[in-house]
Amino acid sequence: MAERVSRLSTEKAVVIFTTSQCPMCHTVSSLFYELGVCAAVHELDKDPRGREMERELARRLGRAPPVPAVFIGGNLFGSTDKIMSLHLAGKLVPMLKGAGAIWL
């Protein structure tokens, strides 16, 4: 399952693993959308192997629940708290530009 998560995490400049009923997942996805990022979003509760991927993400993050799990440029950056901290510090947009997720 680690291989599948790794493969999916690099399919676009920004990849977000979510569940459909998670309010924080919606918040993070909306932030990227508002920044002009076309992220790949994988809803684990709608994937037949979602539970296995959820366990792998929890292992990588060292916490549960593991969603939202945000990858930028193929690297795991974390969940809502980490993404919001980066954004508030003015570091998220340059990171997104560096990954090719946004150009302006």
C-alpha positions as CSV (number, residue, x, y, z in Angstrom):
1,M,0.0,0.0,0.0
2,A,3.0,2.3,0.6
3,E,3.8,2.1,-3.1
4,R,0.2,3.0,-4.1
5,V,0.2,6.1,-1.8
6,S,3.6,7.1,-3.2
7,R,2.4,6.7,-6.8
8,L,-0.8,8.7,-6.2
9,S,1.0,11.4,-4.3
10,T,3.1,12.3,-7.3
11,E,0.3,12.4,-10.0
12,K,0.0,16.2,-9.7
13,A,1.9,19.0,-8.1
14,V,-0.6,19.0,-5.2
15,V,-2.3,15.8,-4.0
16,I,-4.8,15.8,-1.1
17,F,-6.1,12.6,0.6
18,T,-9.5,13.3,2.2
19,T,-12.7,11.8,3.3
20,S,-16.0,13.1,2.0
21,Q,-17.4,14.0,5.5
22,C,-14.3,15.7,6.9
23,P,-14.8,19.5,7.4
24,M,-11.1,20.1,7.7
25,C,-10.5,18.3,4.4
26,H,-13.0,20.6,2.8
27,T,-11.3,23.6,4.3
28,V,-7.9,22.6,3.0
29,S,-9.2,21.7,-0.4
30,S,-11.0,25.0,-0.6
31,L,-7.8,26.9,0.3
32,F,-5.9,25.3,-2.6
33,Y,-8.8,25.9,-5.0
34,E,-8.9,29.6,-3.9
35,L,-5.1,29.9,-4.5
36,G,-5.7,28.6,-8.1
37,V,-4.3,25.1,-7.5
38,C,-5.8,22.2,-9.5
39,A,-5.1,19.5,-6.9
40,A,-5.7,15.8,-7.2
41,V,-8.2,14.9,-4.4
42,H,-8.6,11.3,-3.3
43,E,-11.6,10.6,-1.1
44,L,-10.5,7.5,0.9
45,D,-14.0,6.6,2.0
46,K,-15.0,6.2,-1.6
47,D,-12.0,4.1,-2.6
48,P,-12.2,0.3,-2.2
49,R,-8.6,0.3,-0.8
50,G,-9.1,3.5,1.2
51,R,-8.8,2.0,4.6
52,E,-5.4,0.5,3.8
53,M,-4.3,3.9,2.4
54,E,-5.6,5.6,5.5
55,R,-3.5,3.3,7.7
56,E,-0.4,4.0,5.5
57,L,-1.0,7.8,5.8
58,A,-1.5,7.5,9.6
59,R,1.8,5.7,9.8
60,R,3.6,8.4,7.7
61,L,2.1,11.2,9.7
62,G,2.4,9.6,13.0
63,R,-1.2,10.4,13.9
64,A,-4.8,9.5,13.3
65,P,-7.0,10.5,11.7
66,P,-4.6,11.1,8.8
67,V,-6.8,13.3,6.7
68,P,-6.4,15.7,5.2
69,A,-3.0,14.6,4.1
70,V,-1.4,17.1,1.7
71,F,1.5,16.3,-0.7
72,I,3.2,19.1,-2.5
73,G,5.7,18.2,-5.2
74,G,5.5,14.6,-4.1
75,N,6.5,15.4,-0.5
76,L,4.1,14.9,2.5
77,F,3.6,18.2,4.2
78,G,0.9,17.2,6.7
79,S,-2.5,18.1,7.7
80,T,-4.6,21.2,8.2
81,D,-2.4,22.7,11.0
82,K,0.8,22.5,9.0
83,I,-0.8,23.8,5.7
84,M,-2.5,26.7,7.5
85,S,0.7,27.5,9.4
86,L,2.6,27.6,6.1
87,H,-0.1,29.8,4.5
88,L,-0.2,32.3,7.4
89,A,3.6,32.5,7.4
90,G,3.6,33.4,3.7
91,K,5.5,30.2,2.8
92,L,2.7,28.2,1.1
93,V,2.4,30.2,-2.1
94,P,6.2,30.2,-2.9
95,M,6.2,26.5,-2.2
96,L,3.3,26.0,-4.6
97,K,5.1,28.1,-7.2
98,G,8.3,26.0,-6.7
99,A,6.3,22.8,-7.2
100,G,4.7,24.1,-10.4
101,A,1.2,24.1,-8.9
102,I,0.7,27.8,-9.6
103,W,2.4,30.3,-11.8
104,L,1.3,33.8,-10.7
